Amino acid sequence: AAEKCRLGRGRTSGRITRPRLTPPRPARRGGVPSAAPRTPEDIWRGWAAGFVAAAARDIPAGVSAWLAARGVTPAAAVRFGLGWHPRNAKVARAAIGLPPRPDGKPTLWLPMGLVIPVFDASGLVHRIRVRRPPEETARFLPELKYYQVEGSGTAPMVIRPQGLCRGAVVVEAELDAIAIAAAHPEVMVVSSGTAAVSLTPQLRAELEALPVILVALDAKAPEDGQHDPGPVRALDWQQEFRRARYWPVPQGKDPGDYVKDHNGDLRLWIEAGLPPRPQAARTSTLRVPTGGGGAEKKSSVAEVVTITLPDGREVHVTDDRGEWHALAAAGRVVFTRNELARIKAGAGMDNLARFVEMKEMFPFFYVKAGRPAEERGGAPELLADA
């Protein structure tokens, strides 16, 4: 179906056809597995550091222009250590800590192409992939577009923001991850190099704490009646993480294609899937007249504290029964101090948004023991100390 989209520039700024945002639903899959990564040997790391540094000294102008066309700016290429290996070469396996090959050959092949390193959290080289140029794949080994250097580790590429993290984006190719990190500095980007990935326990814990995970695995038309592996793999993420969303690029197969072939804006595309940027919470106090009704009765005032949450929603807090009921009847989100205390003691205030959403649907829900109770048709029965 066609719909308006503001996520492109130039010729894509009108009506475009988006990929389906809901992947096909086969039987429940196995989720996203956890695994301890294989780490490179120290001798391999030492050689890899020199290889990556030498490749980064000079990227041909044509390669730099090709990268920029796919969203990888020259500054991003320098930041992430991209480089160029100018020729096919061989290195002695024993010199870099690799065991002999079964066929007895003592050397490791290093193809010509774009050098894409992956660094671990300490800044050491963890993996090296080489993207072979089209003229080389046309000459021999046409199926080998990417070559992973033997001895590399198996952990996914993870690019963490330096400051605020508003969510994660999951992609396949490292170049797409670099382009996204360059376009949007407030997201964590995860790339495995393929549609499949195994997560370390630490990375899994980081992802579970984020407000959203945008799964942007490559999306292309199914072939021979088979589902494209990208959208199918996205189901694993949705089944594994409650906050995971399938979020393919509006046009093209992957983020690089979206920029190069459709003038797409990666920042706008990512921003559209993120929660609002947090702002400092603002509070205000309202004094609402209540009571009255006769000369012999004195008017009283009910204090209502209004809190503006980081996402812009307003929450009211009052211990006055009548004011609580009036605000709930008006469809407002209102808590008593006792409700907030129970949430803090039960689910924790980090989960306040879940209770806010419940109150938005059912304003007369009253929170007991840190969880929503049955919906009440009138004012809640407040505790004596409320």
DAVEN-V165001 format. One record per pair of residues at least 4 apart in sequence whose C-alpha atoms are under 6 Angstrom apart, sorted by the first residue. I is the first residue (numbers start at 1). J is the second residue. If there is no record, write none. Layout:
I,J / I,J
This chain:
2,16 / 2,17 / 3,15 / 4,15 / 6,13 / 7,265 / 7,268 / 7,269 / 8,12 / 8,13 / 8,263 / 8,264 / 8,265 / 9,13 / 9,263 / 9,264 / 18,250 / 21,246 / 23,231 / 31,236 / 31,239 / 31,240 / 32,236 / 33,198 / 34,198 / 34,199 / 34,200 / 35,198 / 35,199 / 35,200 / 36,200 / 37,154 / 37,155 / 38,153 / 38,154 / 39,153 / 40,151 / 40,152 / 40,153 / 43,96 / 43,97 / 44,48 / 44,96 / 44,97 / 55,83 / 55,84 / 55,85 / 56,82 / 56,83 / 59,83 / 59,84 / 67,72 / 68,72 / 68,73 / 69,260 / 70,256 / 70,259 / 70,260 / 71,179 / 72,76 / 72,179 / 77,82 / 82,115 / 82,116 / 83,114 / 83,115 / 84,113 / 84,114 / 84,115 / 85,112 / 85,113 / 86,112 / 87,112 / 88,110 / 88,111 / 88,112 / 89,110 / 90,107 / 90,108 / 90,109 / 90,110 / 91,107 / 91,108 / 92,106 / 92,107 / 93,98 / 93,106 / 93,107 / 93,108 / 94,98 / 101,105 / 113,130 / 113,131 / 113,132 / 113,133 / 114,130 / 114,131 / 115,130 / 116,128 / 116,129 / 116,130 / 117,127 / 117,128 / 118,125 / 118,126 / 118,127 / 118,157 / 119,123 / 119,124 / 119,125 / 119,126 / 120,124 / 120,126 / 126,153 / 127,152 / 127,153 / 128,148 / 128,149 / 129,147 / 129,148 / 130,146 / 130,147 / 131,145 / 131,146 / 132,145 / 134,138 / 137,141 / 137,142 / 138,142 / 156,191 / 156,192 / 157,190 / 157,191 / 158,189 / 158,190 / 159,188 / 159,189 / 160,188 / 161,185 / 161,186 / 161,187 / 161,188 / 164,186 / 165,186 / 165,187 / 166,186 / 166,187 / 167,187 / 167,210 / 167,211 / 167,212 / 167,213 / 168,187 / 168,188 / 168,189 / 168,213 / 169,189 / 169,213 / 169,214 / 169,215 / 170,189 / 170,190 / 170,215 / 170,216 / 171,191 / 171,216 / 171,217 / 172,191 / 172,192 / 172,193 / 172,194 / 172,195 / 172,217 / 173,193 / 174,191 / 176,255 / 176,256 / 177,189 / 180,184 / 181,185 / 183,267 / 184,267 / 192,197 / 195,230 / 199,204 / 212,243 / 212,244 / 213,243 / 213,244 / 214,244 / 214,245 / 214,247 / 215,245 / 215,246 / 215,247 / 216,247 / 216,248 / 217,230 / 218,230 / 218,253 / 218,254 / 219,230 / 219,253 / 220,253 / 222,226 / 222,227 / 222,228 / 229,233 / 235,239 / 237,241 / 238,244 / 251,258 / 252,257 / 252,258 / 257,261 / 258,262 / 258,264 / 259,263 / 259,264 / 267,271 / 276,311 / 278,310 / 278,311 / 279,310 / 281,308 / 281,309 / 281,310 / 282,307 / 282,308 / 283,306 / 283,307 / 284,305 / 284,306 / 285,304 / 285,305 / 286,303 / 286,304 / 287,301 / 287,302 / 287,303 / 288,301 / 288,302 / 289,301 / 290,300 / 290,301 / 291,299 / 291,300 / 292,297 / 292,298 / 292,299 / 304,317 / 304,318 / 305,316 / 305,317 / 306,315 / 306,316 / 307,314 / 307,315 / 308,312 / 308,313 / 308,314 / 309,313 / 315,333 / 315,334 / 316,334 / 317,334 / 317,335 / 317,336 / 318,336 / 319,336 / 319,386 / 325,329 / 325,379 / 327,332 / 328,332 / 328,363 / 331,363 / 333,359 / 335,339 / 339,367 / 342,346 / 342,369 / 342,370 / 343,347 / 343,348 / 343,370 / 344,348 / 344,349 / 346,370 / 347,370 / 358,362 / 359,363 / 364,375 / 364,376 / 365,375 / 366,373 / 367,371 / 367,372 / 367,373 / 382,386
